[in-house]
Amino acid sequence: MWIAVAYLWAVNGLTLLAFGWDKLHARRRKRRVPERRLLWLAALGGSPGAVLGRWMFRHKTRKRGFSVWLFGILGVQLAICVALTRMDLPI
């Protein structure tokens, strides 16, 4: 259980940093983090960090396709969490 919590903290922190890094590089017109990589980080469990980074840095807010994918990933992850909490799993 604690391993999962540590993993989620790490992947969300990394995702938040990636959004900040990409925004900084966008402002300086340097090499950017590919959108695909940002979405993969979200899909690996970092969707809360991605949504927070999107809001904090006001980054990728005009990209409709990116937003659809990001919130689709978040929706699937929320549905999985709800399904898992309703199951009787032995601890």
Contact map, one row per residue, 1 for C-alpha under 8 A:
1111100000000000000000000000000000000000000000000000000000000000000000000000000000000000000
1111110000000000000000000000000000000000000000000000000000000000000000000000000000000000000
1111111000000000000000000000000000000000000000000000000000000000000000000000000000000000000
1111111100000000000000000000000000000000000000000000000000000000000000000000000000000000000
1111111110000000000000000000000000000000000000000000000000000000000000000000000000000000000
0111111111000000000000000000000000000000000000000000000000000000000000000000000000000000000
0011111111100000000000000000000000000000000000000000000000000000000000000000000000000000000
0001111111110000000000000000000000000000000011000000000000000000000000000000000000000000000
0000111111111000000000000000000000000000000000000000000000000000000000000000000000000000000
0000011111111100000000000000000000000000000000000000000000000000000000000000000000000000000
0000001111111110000000000000000000000000100111000000000000000000000000000000000000000000000
0000000111111111000000000000000000000000010011111100000000000000000000000000000000000000000
0000000011111111100000000000000000000000000001001000000000000000000000000000000000000000000
0000000001111111110000000000000000000000000001000000000000000000000000000000000000000000000
0000000000111111111000000000000000000100110001101100100000000000000000000000000000000000000
0000000000011111111100000000000000000000000000001101100000000000000000000000000000000000000
0000000000001111111110000000000000000000000000000000100000000000000000000000000000000000000
0000000000000111111111000000000010000100000000000000000000000000000000000000000000000000000
0000000000000011111111100000000000000100000000000100110010100000000000000000000000000000000
0000000000000001111111110000000000000000000000000000100010000000000000000000000000000000000
0000000000000000111111111000000010000000000000000000000000000000000000000000000000000000000
0000000000000000011111111100000110000000000000000000000000000000000000000000000000000000000
0000000000000000001111111110000000000000000000000000000010100000000000000000000000000000000
0000000000000000000111111111000000000000000000000000000000000000000000000000000000000000000
0000000000000000000011111111111100000000000000000000000000000000000000000000000000000000000
0000000000000000000001111111111100000000000000000000000000000000000000000000000000000000000
0000000000000000000000111111110000000000000000000000000000000000000000000000000000000000000
0000000000000000000000011111110000000000000000000000000000000000000000000000000000000000000
0000000000000000000000001111111000000000000000000000000000000000000000000000000000000000000
0000000000000000000000001111111100000000000000000000000000000000000000000000000000000000000
0000000000000000000000001100111110000000000000000000000000000000000000000000000000000000000
0000000000000000000001001100011111000000000000000000000000000000000000000000000000000000000
0000000000000000010011000000001111101100000000000000000000000000000000000000000000000000000
0000000000000000000000000000000111111100000000000000000000000000000000000000000000000000000
0000000000000000000000000000000011111110000000000000000000000000010000000000000000000000000
0000000000000000000000000000000001111111000000000000000000000000000000000000000000000000000
0000000000000000000000000000000011111111100000000000000000000000000000000000000000000000000
0000000000000010011000000000000011111111110000000100000000000000000000000000000000000000000
0000000000000000000000000000000000111111111000000000000000000000000011000000000000000000000
0000000000000000000000000000000000011111111100000000000000000000000000000000000000000000000
0000000000100010000000000000000000001111111111100000000000000000000000000000000000000000000
0000000000010010000000000000000000000111111111111100000000000000000001001100000000000000000
0000000000000000000000000000000000000011111111100000000000000000000000001100000000000000000
0000000000100000000000000000000000000001111111100000000000000000000000000000000000000000000
0000000100110000000000000000000000000000111111110000000000000000000000000000100000000000000
0000000100111110000000000000000000000000111111111100000000000000000000000000000000000000000
0000000000010010000000000000000000000000111111111110000000000000000001001100000000000000000
0000000000010000000000000000000000000000010011111111000000000000000000000100000000000000000
0000000000011011000000000000000000000000010001111111100000000000000000000000000000000000000
0000000000010011001000000000000000000100010001111111110000000000000001000000000000000000000
0000000000000000000000000000000000000000000000111111111000000000000001000000000000000000000
0000000000000001000000000000000000000000000000011111111100000000000000000000000000000000000
0000000000000011101100000000000000000000000000001111111111100000000000000000000000000000000
0000000000000000001000000000000000000000000000000111111111111000000000000000000000000000000
0000000000000000000000000000000000000000000000000011111111100000000000000000000000000000000
0000000000000000000000000000000000000000000000000001111111100000000000000000000000000000000
0000000000000000001100100000000000000000000000000000111111100000000000000000000000000000000
0000000000000000000000000000000000000000000000000000111111111000000000000000000000000000000
0000000000000000001000100000000000000000000000000000111111111000000000000000000000000000000
0000000000000000000000000000000000000000000000000000010001111110011000000000000000000000000
0000000000000000000000000000000000000000000000000000010001111111001000000000000000000000000
0000000000000000000000000000000000000000000000000000000000011111000000000000000000000000000
0000000000000000000000000000000000000000000000000000000000011111111000000000000000000000000
0000000000000000000000000000000000000000000000000000000000001111111100000000000000000000000
0000000000000000000000000000000000000000000000000000000000000011111110000000000000000000000
0000000000000000000000000000000000100000000000000000000000010011111111000000000000000000000
0000000000000000000000000000000000000000000000000000000000011011111111100000000000000000000
0000000000000000000000000000000000000000000000000000000000000001111111110000000000000000000
0000000000000000000000000000000000000010000000000000000000000000111111111000000000000000000
0000000000000000000000000000000000000010010000100110000000000000011111111100000000000000000
0000000000000000000000000000000000000000000000000000000000000000001111111110000000000000000
0000000000000000000000000000000000000000000000000000000000000000000111111111000000000000000
0000000000000000000000000000000000000000011000100000000000000000000011111111100000000000000
0000000000000000000000000000000000000000011000110000000000000000000001111111110000000000000
0000000000000000000000000000000000000000000000000000000000000000000000111111111000000000000
0000000000000000000000000000000000000000000000000000000000000000000000011111111100000000000
0000000000000000000000000000000000000000000010000000000000000000000000001111111110000000000
0000000000000000000000000000000000000000000000000000000000000000000000000111111111000000000
0000000000000000000000000000000000000000000000000000000000000000000000000011111111100000000
0000000000000000000000000000000000000000000000000000000000000000000000000001111111110000000
0000000000000000000000000000000000000000000000000000000000000000000000000000111111111000000
0000000000000000000000000000000000000000000000000000000000000000000000000000011111111100000
0000000000000000000000000000000000000000000000000000000000000000000000000000001111111110000
0000000000000000000000000000000000000000000000000000000000000000000000000000000111111110000
0000000000000000000000000000000000000000000000000000000000000000000000000000000011111111000
0000000000000000000000000000000000000000000000000000000000000000000000000000000001111111000
0000000000000000000000000000000000000000000000000000000000000000000000000000000000111111100
0000000000000000000000000000000000000000000000000000000000000000000000000000000000001111110
0000000000000000000000000000000000000000000000000000000000000000000000000000000000000011111
0000000000000000000000000000000000000000000000000000000000000000000000000000000000000001111
0000000000000000000000000000000000000000000000000000000000000000000000000000000000000000111
